[in-house]
């Protein structure tokens, strides 16, 4: 556990992979500690995101990992910590995880829109010089509105909507196909929604709206 807290946080493929291995090894030795295991399950997808994006990753993702590790350290040091306190700390991190995923999706959408808009900006001056009638290009502010409209619902909203649309029940595989989210993200949302009474499990791996 101490090595996780003192790990070199430079974002490189090697350092993040080393961190993942530490987490996976710890998870294998947790025994009957569901709260600590849940923290690790939340942290591993963020590790993968950091390994892929490296220096371009959202700073909030690294902050989330550090807080998750501090909470995990607390759980391991105070193994008699009340279940209510563990659940409270875990819920706080799940909320941050959900917000982080939404923020990452928003940033990715904005970056993609900016990348697509660059060629248009480069050709605009030429068109203006060649033909003054090109001034109507001032309509470009509409693109900013399009960016706002293009924002997707939060991961939680997507999952709950998909579940609600399947009154007979929906499984994890169908949720992944319907929402495009990863299995680990969907599992976190299902765990939280189930605890909050928004959904219920009718049989193993199949959920409906509560």
C-alpha positions in Angstrom: 0.0 0.0 0.0 2.8 2.4 0.8 4.3 1.9 -2.6 1.1 3.1 -4.2 1.1 6.3 -2.2 4.7 7.1 -3.0 4.6 6.0 -6.7 6.3 8.4 -9.2 3.3 10.2 -10.7 5.0 11.2 -13.9 2.6 10.2 -16.6 4.4 7.7 -18.8 3.3 4.3 -20.2 5.8 2.5 -17.9 4.8 4.4 -14.7 1.1 4.0 -15.2 1.4 0.3 -16.1 3.5 -0.2 -12.9 0.8 1.5 -10.9 -1.9 -0.8 -12.5 0.1 -3.9 -11.6 0.3 -2.7 -8.0 -3.5 -2.2 -7.9 -4.2 -5.6 -9.5 -1.9 -7.3 -7.1 -3.5 -5.6 -4.1 -7.0 -6.5 -5.3 -6.1 -10.2 -5.3 -5.1 -10.0 -1.6 -8.1 -8.0 -0.3 -10.1 -11.0 0.7 -13.6 -10.0 1.9 -13.2 -6.2 1.6 -15.8 -5.1 -1.0 -15.2 -1.4 -0.4 -11.5 -1.5 -1.1 -12.1 -3.7 -4.2 -14.6 -1.2 -5.5 -12.1 1.6 -5.2 -9.6 -0.3 -7.2 -12.3 -1.1 -9.9 -13.0 2.6 -10.2 -9.3 3.4 -10.4 -8.2 0.9 -13.1 -10.2 2.6 -16.0 -8.7 5.9 -15.1 -5.2 4.3 -15.3 -6.0 3.1 -18.8 -7.2 6.6 -19.8 -4.0 8.2 -18.4 -1.8 5.6 -20.2 -3.5 6.4 -23.5 -3.7 10.2 -23.2 -0.5 10.7 -21.2 0.2 14.5 -21.0 -3.0 15.4 -22.7 -5.1 13.7 -20.0 -7.4 15.8 -17.9 -5.7 16.9 -14.7 -8.8 15.9 -12.8 -8.1 12.3 -13.6 -4.8 12.3 -11.8 -6.4 14.1 -8.8 -9.1 11.4 -8.7 -6.5 8.6 -8.6 -4.6 10.3 -5.7 -7.8 10.8 -3.7 -8.8 7.2 -4.4 -5.4 6.0 -3.1 -5.7 8.1 0.0 -9.1 6.7 0.7 -7.9 3.1 0.0 -5.0 3.7 2.4 -7.5 4.8 5.0 -9.6 1.7 4.5 -6.5 -0.5 4.9 -5.1 1.3 8.0 -8.5 1.4 9.8 -10.0 -1.9 9.0 -12.6 -1.5 11.8 -13.9 1.7 10.2 -17.7 1.7 10.3 -19.4 0.4 7.2 -21.4 3.7 7.0 -18.2 5.7 6.9 -16.8 3.4 4.2 -20.0 3.8 2.1 -19.9 7.5 2.5 -16.3 7.8 1.4 -17.0 5.4 -1.5 -20.1 7.3 -2.6 -18.1 10.6 -2.7 -15.6 9.0 -5.0 -18.3 7.5 -7.3 -19.8 11.0 -7.7 -16.4 12.4 -8.6 -15.8 9.5 -11.0 -19.1 10.1 -12.8 -18.3 13.9 -13.0 -14.8 13.1 -14.3 -16.2 10.8 -17.1 -18.7 13.5 -18.1 -15.9 16.1 -18.2 -13.6 13.9 -20.2 -16.4 13.4 -22.8 -17.1 17.1 -23.0 -13.4 18.0 -23.4 -13.0 15.3 -26.1 -16.0 16.6 -28.0 -14.7 20.2 -27.8 -11.2 19.1 -29.0 -12.7 17.1 -31.9 -14.9 20.1 -32.9 -11.9 22.5 -32.8 -9.9 20.1 -34.9 -12.6 19.9 -37.6 -13.0 23.7 -37.5 -9.3 24.5 -38.2 -9.3 23.9 -42.1 -12.3 26.3 -42.4 -10.5 29.0 -40.5 -7.4 28.6 -42.7 -9.3 29.0 -46.0 -11.5 31.8 -44.9 -9.0 34.7 -45.5 -8.3 33.5 -49.0 -12.0 33.5 -49.8 -12.4 37.0 -48.4 -9.6 38.4 -50.5 -10.8 36.7 -53.7 -14.4 37.6 -53.3 -15.7 40.2 -50.9 -19.1 38.5 -51.0 -17.7 35.9 -48.7 -18.5 38.1 -45.7 -21.6 36.0 -44.9 -19.1 33.5 -43.4 -19.7 35.5 -40.2 -22.4 32.9 -39.5 -19.6 30.8 -38.0 -20.9 31.6 -34.4 -23.6 28.9 -35.2 -20.8 26.4 -34.8 -20.4 27.3 -31.2 -24.1 26.6 -30.7 -23.7 23.3 -32.4 -21.0 22.4 -29.9 -23.3 23.1 -27.0 -26.1 21.0 -28.6 -23.7 18.2 -29.3 -23.0 17.6 -25.6 -24.1 14.1 -24.7 -26.1 13.2 -21.5 -24.0 12.1 -18.6 -23.0 8.4 -18.5 -25.5 7.8 -15.7 -28.3 9.4 -17.7 -27.5 7.3 -20.7 -27.5 4.0 -18.7 -30.7 4.9 -16.8 -32.5 5.8 -20.1 -31.4 2.5 -21.7 -32.7 0.6 -18.7 -36.0 2.5 -18.7 -36.5 1.7 -22.4 -36.3 -2.0 -21.7 -39.2 -2.8 -19.4 -38.5 -6.5 -19.7 -34.9 -6.0 -18.4 -31.5 -5.3 -20.0 -28.1 -6.9 -19.4 -24.6 -5.5 -19.3 -23.7 -6.6 -22.9 -26.8 -4.8 -24.3 -26.0 -1.7 -22.2 -22.5 -1.5 -23.6 -23.8 -1.8 -27.1 -26.6 0.8 -26.5 -24.5 3.4 -24.7 -21.1 2.9 -26.1 -19.6 3.0 -22.5 -17.1 0.6 -21.2 -18.1 -2.3 -18.9 -16.3 -0.8 -15.9 -18.1 2.5 -16.2 -21.5 0.8 -16.6 -20.8 -1.4 -13.6 -20.0 1.6 -11.4 -23.2 3.3 -12.5 -25.3 0.2 -11.9 -23.8 -0.2 -8.4 -24.6 3.4 -7.5 -28.1 3.4 -9.1 -29.0 0.2 -7.4 -27.9 1.5 -4.0 -30.0 4.7 -4.6 -33.1 2.6 -5.5 -33.3 3.8 -9.1 -33.0 0.4 -10.6 -33.4 -3.2 -9.4 -31.9 -6.5 -10.5 -34.6 -9.0 -11.6 -32.1 -11.8 -12.2 -28.3 -12.2 -12.4 -26.9 -9.4 -14.6 -30.3 -8.1 -15.7 -31.7 -4.8 -14.6 -35.0 -2.8 -14.8 -36.1 0.6 -13.6 -37.3 0.6 -10.0 
